Amino acid sequence: MTYMVQIKMAAFDPLSYYFSFSLRTFASKTCWMKHTNWGKYPSIEAPELSFREGMNLDDLNGSWIPRGMGRCYGDSSLGEKMLSSRSLNRFLAFDPTTGIVRCEAGVTYEDLLETFVPKGWFPPVTPGTKFVSMGGALASDVHGKNHHKEGSISSFVKSFDLMLASGEIVECSPTARPDLFQATLGGMGLTGMILTVTLQLKRIESAYIKLHSVKNRNWDELIDLFEQYQDVTYSVAWIDSLARGKHAGRGVFLMGEHATEADLQGTKYAKNPLAIPSKKSFNIPFDFPTIALNRLSMKAFNLFYYHKQFKKETHGFAHYEGYFYPLDILDNWNRIYGKRGFTQYQFVIPPENGREGMRDILNRIARSGHGSFLTVLKTFGHQEGLMNFPMKGYTLALDFPIRKGLFAFLDELDQVVAAHGGRVYLTKDARMAPEMLSRFYPQLDKFKGILAEVDPAQRIRSMQSERLGMHQERSRVR
Ligand SMILES: Cc1cc2nc3c(=O)[nH]c(=O)nc-3n(C[C@H](O)[C@H](O)[C@H](O)COP(=O)(O)OP(=O)(O)OC[C@H]3O[C@@H](n4cnc5c(N)ncnc54)[C@H](O)[C@@H]3O)c2cc1C
């Protein structure tokens, strides 16, 4: 790409320099310790090695899996050995006329935002935390609150460099190795390690989001709101998953658009519309006792959240930090779930079965005694791909503390989701049964075939891929 302007941010920006220095110091070490991802279940004692240019993959002995920031919830990036992308933290090129950026795969959303928001550019799709690497984002094909209008991150990926199990590095794009391009986006790290990513950013005039929120009293009202406001760019609903009967599905529907400079005229934000907030966060210093998160405390939280908005409708502005990453202000917020951890159950159901399917699932949850602390609903638009999670429909994400009987209950929900033609998100999964995988992901055999071609010895494996049988049986591998 000859038109790109080369920039060396790590050399000039003191913050990036510090970041880069501390990560590179870490990079020279092998971390053999207990590892978990965000749900803190499961855990594995295994070495995490840092990627080094020119490293000999044969030295890894046995199997390995790429690892980014460990923000998947379950075991997707845990394995016999983990190859960390954290040393891959440089921006390589940026074209200020087109907004196309090329960076290493360990660059995070936080790095992207801090570097490009002041220049008037924003990630085209963002998950609900900014502590996610670009490699991890592509491997899960992450979605945001705008999937129904703009798709997942894969819609904005121009190309990436992928290191295969053999050590060979190949460029993948919609035209170069298109099969591998498709299998890697949503492929949960199993095709190889993404080293660099070329991504289209989105133009913005301000760092603020124009908000519109509407309270809804029940499930039907909520679905009507999603249908009424389907042209809004960002939408998400928080739901009180413990409400029953005629209140089931009540919550708050939150919509957002990037505010323009004209929108901000006359407000306190107009003076510095592309402002980045100062880094402020609070730490949860230890695992909460398991008893702290019980049905009563969850009910209290859900009630408080529902009633904190008095009016039926409100309008206003929010900084992108508060709108997209409300929980990032609390470091280690996963500790509130205690030592046993939690799992996020996220599924999608096609629109034709959405109303009934969701109602059925919400009723089962309310009856089960397994309360979800945080429950959010979004909509997805059409999606191409092999192992990508999104499909047109409604997607619900629920956070369940791990306790006795939970996994059996989630197995029951898996059956309901499958019966409605839906699927469960692999990046949040830690417990699904292998027989569900091909029901949820009908192109699984094609994916397995691609893995068999690029990694015949099955060197790249995760706890998840082993648990779910994501590779061909060895006798079938050529
Ligand atoms: C609070 C919170 C909110 C979230 N909100 C959303 C959301 O709104 N939408 C959404 O889609 N997801 C969401 N997620 C999930 C998160 O975006 C994904 O799990 C993402 O993949 C995590 O990236 P990571 O860098 O932490 O990678 P990890 O968690 O370390 O790894 C995740 C997967 O990516 C693979 N991987 C990592 N790096 C590479 C690489 N360089 N090359 C190849 N494969 C790689 C791993 O092998 C693994 O399969 C959320 C997570 C949290 C904790």
Ligand as a Chemical Component Dictionary entry (heavy atoms), coordinates in Angstrom:
data_LIG
# 
_chem_comp.id                   LIG 
_chem_comp.type                 NON-POLYMER 
_chem_comp.pdbx_formal_charge   0 
_chem_comp.three_letter_code    LIG 
# 
loop_
_chem_comp_atom.comp_id 
_chem_comp_atom.atom_id 
_chem_comp_atom.alt_atom_id 
_chem_comp_atom.type_symbol 
_chem_comp_atom.charge 
_chem_comp_atom.model_Cartn_x 
_chem_comp_atom.model_Cartn_y 
_chem_comp_atom.model_Cartn_z 
_chem_comp_atom.pdbx_ordinal 
LIG C1  C1  C 0 -16.836 -6.768  29.378 1  
LIG C2  C2  C 0 -16.798 -7.465  28.049 2  
LIG C3  C3  C 0 -17.648 -7.053  27.048 3  
LIG C4  C4  C 0 -17.633 -7.677  25.806 4  
LIG N1  N1  N 0 -18.496 -7.247  24.843 5  
LIG C5  C5  C 0 -18.513 -7.848  23.647 6  
LIG C6  C6  C 0 -19.393 -7.403  22.621 7  
LIG O1  O1  O 0 -20.161 -6.459  22.806 8  
LIG N2  N2  N 0 -19.344 -8.033  21.426 9  
LIG C7  C7  C 0 -18.488 -9.076  21.179 10 
LIG O2  O2  O 0 -18.501 -9.587  20.063 11 
LIG N3  N3  N 0 -17.633 -9.518  22.124 12 
LIG C8  C8  C 0 -17.632 -8.939  23.354 13 
LIG N4  N4  N 0 -16.765 -9.379  24.313 14 
LIG C9  C9  C 0 -15.886 -10.517 24.006 15 
LIG C10 C10 C 0 -14.518 -10.085 23.433 16 
LIG O3  O3  O 0 -14.677 -9.014  22.542 17 
LIG C11 C11 C 0 -13.907 -11.258 22.659 18 
LIG O4  O4  O 0 -13.834 -12.393 23.470 19 
LIG C12 C12 C 0 -12.525 -10.964 22.096 20 
LIG O5  O5  O 0 -12.163 -12.016 21.234 21 
LIG C13 C13 C 0 -11.468 -10.865 23.200 22 
LIG O6  O6  O 0 -10.234 -10.471 22.621 23 
LIG P1  P1  P 0 -8.869  -10.682 23.392 24 
LIG O7  O7  O 0 -7.828  -9.813  22.781 25 
LIG O8  O8  O 0 -9.077  -10.511 24.839 26 
LIG O9  O9  O 0 -8.516  -12.191 23.032 27 
LIG P2  P2  P 0 -8.522  -13.505 23.924 28 
LIG O10 O10 O 0 -9.651  -13.467 24.857 29 
LIG O11 O11 O 0 -7.188  -13.733 24.474 30 
LIG O12 O12 O 0 -8.809  -14.593 22.783 31 
LIG C14 C14 C 0 -10.089 -14.709 22.198 32 
LIG C15 C15 C 0 -9.991  -15.569 20.938 33 
LIG O13 O13 O 0 -9.198  -14.881 19.983 34 
LIG C16 C16 C 0 -8.081  -15.675 19.573 35 
LIG N5  N5  N 0 -6.973  -14.768 19.351 36 
LIG C17 C17 C 0 -6.504  -13.810 20.190 37 
LIG N6  N6  N 0 -5.477  -13.149 19.601 38 
LIG C18 C18 C 0 -5.298  -13.707 18.386 39 
LIG C19 C19 C 0 -4.376  -13.493 17.315 40 
LIG N7  N7  N 0 -3.436  -12.557 17.355 41 
LIG N8  N8  N 0 -4.494  -14.285 16.208 42 
LIG C20 C20 C 0 -5.453  -15.238 16.116 43 
LIG N9  N9  N 0 -6.333  -15.485 17.099 44 
LIG C21 C21 C 0 -6.260  -14.729 18.213 45 
LIG C22 C22 C 0 -7.852  -16.653 20.725 46 
LIG O14 O14 O 0 -7.203  -17.833 20.291 47 
LIG C23 C23 C 0 -9.281  -16.908 21.179 48 
LIG O15 O15 O 0 -9.865  -17.889 20.372 49 
LIG C24 C24 C 0 -16.733 -8.765  25.560 50 
LIG C25 C25 C 0 -15.861 -9.180  26.567 51 
LIG C26 C26 C 0 -15.897 -8.543  27.811 52 
LIG C27 C27 C 0 -14.954 -9.011  28.890 53 
# 
loop_
_chem_comp_bond.comp_id 
_chem_comp_bond.atom_id_1 
_chem_comp_bond.atom_id_2 
_chem_comp_bond.value_order 
_chem_comp_bond.pdbx_ordinal 
LIG C1  C2  SING 1  
LIG C2  C3  SING 2  
LIG C2  C26 DOUB 3  
LIG C3  C4  DOUB 4  
LIG C4  N1  SING 5  
LIG C4  C24 SING 6  
LIG N1  C5  DOUB 7  
LIG C5  C6  SING 8  
LIG C5  C8  SING 9  
LIG C6  O1  DOUB 10 
LIG C6  N2  SING 11 
LIG N2  C7  SING 12 
LIG C7  O2  DOUB 13 
LIG C7  N3  SING 14 
LIG N3  C8  DOUB 15 
LIG C8  N4  SING 16 
LIG N4  C9  SING 17 
LIG N4  C24 SING 18 
LIG C9  C10 SING 19 
LIG C10 O3  SING 20 
LIG C10 C11 SING 21 
LIG C11 O4  SING 22 
LIG C11 C12 SING 23 
LIG C12 O5  SING 24 
LIG C12 C13 SING 25 
LIG C13 O6  SING 26 
LIG O6  P1  SING 27 
LIG P1  O7  DOUB 28 
LIG P1  O8  SING 29 
LIG P1  O9  SING 30 
LIG O9  P2  SING 31 
LIG P2  O10 DOUB 32 
LIG P2  O11 SING 33 
LIG P2  O12 SING 34 
LIG O12 C14 SING 35 
LIG C14 C15 SING 36 
LIG C15 O13 SING 37 
LIG C15 C23 SING 38 
LIG O13 C16 SING 39 
LIG C16 N5  SING 40 
LIG C16 C22 SING 41 
LIG N5  C17 SING 42 
LIG N5  C21 SING 43 
LIG C17 N6  DOUB 44 
LIG N6  C18 SING 45 
LIG C18 C19 SING 46 
LIG C18 C21 DOUB 47 
LIG C19 N7  SING 48 
LIG C19 N8  DOUB 49 
LIG N8  C20 SING 50 
LIG C20 N9  DOUB 51 
LIG N9  C21 SING 52 
LIG C22 O14 SING 53 
LIG C22 C23 SING 54 
LIG C23 O15 SING 55 
LIG C24 C25 DOUB 56 
LIG C25 C26 SING 57 
LIG C26 C27 SING 58 
# 
